[in-house]
């Protein structure tokens, strides 16, 4: 499964993969594999990405078109 929204959100923030990888305490190569779908994203990383981008995990996974985070 590819995760185009994490790439789109990263680019919307004008961040490179290395920047986001540092926020996740991981390598750029490891993060890149999430964006391309080579590796599935672990739940804890999905939660952290949702926090970073202030959106929902459902939005990151393409399950909703609504980017708003649920309270």
Secondary structure, DSSP 4 states (H G I P E B T S, - for coil): ---HHHHHHHHHTT--HHHHHHHTTS-HHHHHHHHHTSSPPPHHHHHHHHHHHTS-HHHHTTS-S--PPP-
